[in-house]
Amino acid sequence: MTLKDRLLKEAEAFCASTGMSKARLATIVVNDGKFFDRIEAGGDCTTGTLEKFQAHFARNASGETANVA
C-alpha cells in the first residue's frame, strides 16, 4: 500500500465516522477542497501535506477539534 493509498483509506474512514465529506476535510486541513479529487486521479502531494493530515487525524482521535490551515 502506498502512502497515498493509506491517506485515502484514513480519510475515508475519518469521513465515514464524522459524516464529513472528503472535500470539507481537505478544505479544513490544506485549504483545498479538490485535493482528494486530484489524488484519486493519480496526482501527488508532498510529505508535508501527508503530515498535516496525519496530525489532524491524531488530534481528532485525542478529542481535540482545532482545525489546521
N, C-alpha and C positions, 0 to 999 in steps of 0.2 A: 504494500500500500504506500503510495507516495504521500508526501506532506500535504499536497493539495487535496488528495482524496480524504485524508484524515481531517483536514479543516472542513471540507464539505460535510462529512459524516457528523462531526461535532456540531457544526452549525445547524444541520437538520435536526439533530437530537435536541439542541437548545431551543430551537424554534417550536418544535413539537411540544416541549414541556412548558413553554411560556405562552404559546399562541401568537408569537410574534412572527412576522414574515422575514425571510432572509434579506429582503431589500431594506426593511427597517433596521435589522441588526447591523447590516453593513453601513447604513447611514449613521447609526449611533457610534460605531467603532471607528470607522475610517472616513466618514462623511462622503460616502459614495454608494448610492443605492443600486447601482448597476454592477457592483463589484462581483457578486456571485454569478451573474449572467456571463460576465467575461471569463471567469474561472471555469465555469461549466462548458464554455465554448472552446476551451483549450488555452486560455490566457494564463498569465503567470503573475506572481506577486513577489515582493521582497520578504526576506526573513523578518524584517521589522514589522511588516503587516501581519505576518503569522503570529508574531509575539504579541501584538496588540489584541488579536482575537483570543489568544490563549489567556492573556491577563484578564480580559473581560469575562471569559468563562470561569476562571478561577475565582474572581471577585463574586460572580453570581453564585457559585457553589458555596461560598462562605457567607452568603446572605447580604453582601454589600450591593447596593443598587446604583452606585455612581456610574455615569457614562464616561466613555473615553472619546476624545475628539482628535 
